[in-house]
Amino acid sequence: MEKTFIYKMIKDALIPYTSGVEDWEIRDEDIDIMYKRIIDRKAEVGESELYELAEDVVYEYITNDANV
């Protein structure tokens, strides 16, 4: 899987949560952590769609449901 593509998916998944918030800035380290989490989950569950994993990981990040 192409890292750049997954990074874009993460950033796109963040849009609904960050639109209208002008001072929101996500750190590159956080995106790296989310990327690794997506790759790990894809390896674990294989059959999940990549975009679904990205949405789930971003949601967990936003809501602090995981140690992302």
Order of alpha helices (4+ residues) and beta strands (2+ residues): alpha-alpha-alpha
